[in-house]
Amino acid sequence: MSSESSTIVQRLWNYCNVLRDDGVSYGDYVEQLTYLLFLKMADEQSKPPFSKPSAIPEGLDWQSLTRKDGDDLEVHYRHILDSLGKESGMLGVIFRKSQNKIQDPAKLKRLVELINDETWMGLDVDIKGEIYEGLLQKNAEDVKSGAGQYFTPRPLTRAMVEVVRPEPMMTICDPASGTGGFFLASHSYIEKKQLDKKQKDFLKTKTFKGWEIVDSTARLCVMNLYLHGIGGDDSTIVVADSLASEPGEHFDFVMTNPPFGKKSSITIVNGEGKADRESITYERQDFWATTSNKQLNFLQHVKSLLKMNGKAAIVVPDNVLFEGGAGETVRRKLLHECDVHALLRLPTGIFYAQGVKANVLFFDRKPASEKPWTERLWIYDLRTNMHFTLKTNALKYEDLADFIKCYNPENRRERKESERFKAFTYDELIQRDKASLDIFWLKDESLEDSANLPDPDVIAQDIMENLEAALEQFRSVRDNLGNGK
């Protein structure tokens, strides 16, 4: 992060500490900043050198806010939020169901003054984006807020994009877009190419499409994209449950990190299975299996979202790799009907959500065929003997460099095995119990060499994550017994 943007992040963040005394959480603070920054930048765009017509109706704009004080300011700010939440397009997504969480008018006035002192549109797009990304990351680091579940570590999103290699004039989807990390990484990757005007316009307004079910996260995502120069007047992000219906459009690339947490109150029925009576059901004839397992449903949904020969990269928890029943059905179908060519086994301690043992599955959608499309699955083990923590040893892009080299995005057909990178044939995979993809081959050194134990905080983190994973398994057994399976 540049020194200019980190200074502004620190200044804005320091003010958050004052507001916390009034019970305003990090998440609420970033949300209020989203509203105020948007109003300020819309105001700047209406003045020279931009001189664009403002999207904000007169009387609800930034200038009307700066002229108020005391209780009048608080009342007017509430009126602005309520009115703009009823607008269409990007305005409606950013201000939908918005509320003022800063009850002290003097503190609201101070925040308005802080923002008014900066010329935001004068900052480079990257710097504006960095400032907001910095705030989102700080919000994700606040364990109590739970915002971390919407924030994929940026080194991981960057590595996923670099191996999938999105191209200009192609479409990219994230059906669980969170704060927009995959879109930003893809935009940055494509932008580095020599683009003509048509390609630049397509990148800005037509490349990206996302779904986000949580209002507050959707608004952060839209603002994040806006600050990075992405999106037209209509919103790129749809606020809805992307699993609710079959896709109306298909995409060249799908990159996503669906929400963790296994059991859902929604069961998606594919015509062959039955839902239990307590759950809400969606019917999806394009799915292979009936299940309330959210990750299995997202995996099936991602396959459906792809164009023929489209490429996917999806973060999945371990249970998707070994669970029986619907899990086995989905894996066998996926291996047969798609080219499932790579699996990255992620280390623990890299996600803000605790207790996550996750992987990235890479596959291409293929046309119908009697012969299975998966010839061999290449697995890269970045978990065994790797120890990361969010604070003292965070995952860096460099930690993924060997995986990127082994993946060999230039020519996937010429991959070579190494200590951490092994290939398994289709026949080997389907002959495994339940067609499990939960495969390890390296020895865990910490079990053998007591003199070489990792730091106590890493051990504590590992124990916590193993307990969380075990609890998840117990919940799964309980839920399945409750459903009479």
VENDANOR-V987572 format. One line per field, one symbol per residue. psi: psi as a letter, one per 20 degrees, with the letter a starting at -180 (. if undefined). burial: 1 if it has 16 or more other ideal C-beta (glycine too) atoms within 10 Angstrom, else 0. A space follows every 10 residues. Layout:
psi->???
burial->???
This chain:
psi->pqhghhgggg ghhhhhhghh hjjorgghgh ghhggggggg hhghhirqig lqpqipqqij rghhghirrb hhggghgggg ggghiirrbg ghghjpkqqo inhohhhggg gggghhiqnh iiqqghgggg gghgghghgh inhhhjihij opphhggggg ghhhmqqqjq qpqoimicjj ghgghgghgh hiroqrgghg gghgiigqpq pphpghhghh gggggghjkp qbhqqippnr oiihrqpiqq qhpppqnrqr ogpqippppj ihrqqqhhqq qqpoiiqhqp qjoghhhhgh ggghhqrpjq pqoppqrhhh hiqachgggg gggghgirnn iqpooqrrji qhpqkporrp ppqpqqrpqh pqhogqpppp ojgpjpoqqh ghmqprhhij ghggghhmhh nhilqqqagi oqqprggggi iqpklpjmpq iqpohhhhnh ikqrqhhggg gggghhgggg ghgggggggh hhjk.
burial->0000100110 0110110010 0001111111 1111111111 1111110000 0001110001 1101110100 0011011001 1001101001 1111110101 1100101110 1101100101 1010011111 1111111111 0100101111 1111111111 1111010101 1111111111 1111111011 0000000010 0111001111 1110011111 1111111101 1000111110 0110000000 1111111111 0111001111 0000100000 0101001111 1111111111 1110110001 1111111111 1110111111 1111111111 1111111111 1111111111 1111110000 0111011111 1110011111 0010100011 0011011100 0000100001 1101010010 0001101110 0000010000 0001000100 1000100010 0100010011 00100
